[in-house]
């Protein structure tokens, strides 16, 4: 299990819990919305970083296998 998956899940869980505390008919305060937006951007960044690193690892493994053939 990759640590980035766990971190991205935890960061995504924080805004979910924060917005769950507010009733559906109540207005969400701006500070709560800002925190949710901040964690969403961090989660997107972590997922993009994980995707790029895994894409790079696959590319390097394919090149090393081709060299041995």
Secondary structure as the mmCIF struct_conf table of DSSP 4:
data_model
#
loop_
_struct_conf.conf_type_id
_struct_conf.id
_struct_conf.beg_label_comp_id
_struct_conf.beg_label_asym_id
_struct_conf.beg_label_seq_id
_struct_conf.end_label_comp_id
_struct_conf.end_label_asym_id
_struct_conf.end_label_seq_id
HELX_RH_AL_P HELX_RH_AL_P1 UNK A 3 UNK A 20
TURN_TY1_P TURN_TY1_P1 UNK A 21 UNK A 21
BEND BEND1 UNK A 22 UNK A 22
TURN_TY1_P TURN_TY1_P2 UNK A 24 UNK A 25
BEND BEND2 UNK A 26 UNK A 26
HELX_LH_PP_P HELX_LH_PP_P1 UNK A 27 UNK A 29
HELX_RH_AL_P HELX_RH_AL_P2 UNK A 30 UNK A 68
#
